[in-house]
Amino acid sequence: MQRIGIKFAYWSKEWNADFPSYIRRAKRIGFAILEMLIGPFHSMDAKRIEAIKQTAKDEGIELTFNVALDSKTDVSSKNEAVRKNGVEYVKRSLELVNRIGSTMFGGVNYGVWNQFMEKGEVDRRPYLEQSIKSVREVAKTAEELGITYMLEVINRFEHFMLNTCEEALNYIEAVGSDNVKVHLDTFHMNIEEDNMIDPILRAGRKLGHMHFRENNGKAPGIGNGHIPWDDIVGALKRINYEGRVVLEPFVKPGGEIGEILRIWRDMCPGEDRDEYIKKSLLFLRPKFARNGDS
């Protein structure tokens, strides 16, 4: 059966959170994975990191990670000192991911999320060249540690380098590492791709990770969205997809997460958050079932 997970930020309003409680919560609802942000782990002491790792082990929950680079760690920066600092930060992030026992590292790990070219610029190539040079370097660390380095393809309103699966595949070819794969998100695909199926088929074995959410950001299958879930799951089956599926609905305003993600209204008013997301999990499970499994 397909392993399905949930992003911790579905519950949290802050990026640095009580991760063990969310691990237990994910397990109680029925998820197999909790996805977290690696940034807070850089400032954690060894005792807290070990407690998170042990909780995941005790609960049988797999941990996957995203990263959020900033202007000081921008691996696509035209400033060589900044680029090199970003490379070292990402390498340390990969070492932390390995220390925690994970093998999955995704997100906008090729530049800075929500940052764009300087005013008047239209040529992405200088940024892409720096980014590819950086990811070639960090891919060696990913290979040594057995970590899949997943490039999240996001929409033009959140970044400028990789907006389509085709662009990500071209980027991966330029990097030249089998550990670097595509990370697709149905919310972004709905904005940028001509359809939701061809990119999955085109990616094939180079597809390393999937984020599921409706076109309006709600949880799959229980809002009023129009994402064709049967077709998407069918495409994943056609390529014998072996990666993870992580639900990433952002539905509540407030805190640093609600602000940066521009959630200005309650997207599921009156709903118990655990029951809401459980409905989505129960909606998806049968679609992935094979040979009578459920």
NORWOQUI-V975070 format. One record per backbone hydrogen bond with DSSP energy under -1.0 kcal/mol. NH is the residue of the N-H (numbers start at 0). CO is the residue of the C=O. Records with the same first field share a line. If there is no record, write none. Layout:
# NORWOQUI-V975070
NH: CO + CO
This chain:
# NORWOQUI-V975070
4: 244
5: 32
6: 246
7: 34
9: 6
10: 7
11: 7
18: 16
21: 17
22: 18
23: 19
24: 20
25: 21
26: 22
27: 23
28: 24
29: 25
30: 25
31: 3
33: 61
34: 5
35: 63
37: 65
40: 37
41: 38
42: 39
48: 44
49: 45
50: 46
51: 47
52: 48
53: 49
54: 50
55: 51
56: 52
57: 53
58: 54
60: 55
61: 31
63: 33
64: 103
65: 35
66: 105
72: 69
76: 73
82: 78
83: 79
84: 80
85: 81
86: 82
87: 83
88: 84
89: 85
90: 86
91: 87
92: 88
93: 89
94: 90
95: 91
96: 92
97: 93
98: 94
99: 95
101: 96
104: 147
105: 64
108: 106
113: 157
114: 111
120: 117
127: 123
128: 124
129: 125
130: 126
131: 127
132: 128
133: 129
134: 130
135: 131
136: 132
137: 133
138: 134
141: 137
142: 138
143: 139
144: 140
146: 141
147: 102
148: 178
149: 104
150: 180
151: 106
152: 182
153: 161
157: 154
158: 154
167: 163
168: 164
169: 165
170: 166
171: 167
172: 168
173: 169
174: 170
175: 171
179: 176
180: 148
181: 205
182: 150
183: 208
185: 210
188: 184
189: 185
191: 187
192: 188
200: 196
201: 197
202: 198
203: 199
205: 202
206: 203
207: 181
208: 181
209: 243
210: 183
211: 245
213: 217
216: 213
221: 218
228: 226
231: 227
232: 228
233: 229
234: 230
235: 231
236: 232
237: 233
238: 234
239: 236
240: 235
244: 2
245: 209
246: 4
247: 211
249: 216
256: 12
257: 253
258: 254
259: 255
260: 256
262: 257
266: 250
270: 267
275: 271
276: 272
277: 273
278: 274
279: 275
280: 276
281: 277
282: 278
283: 279
284: 280
286: 283
287: 283 + 284
292: 289
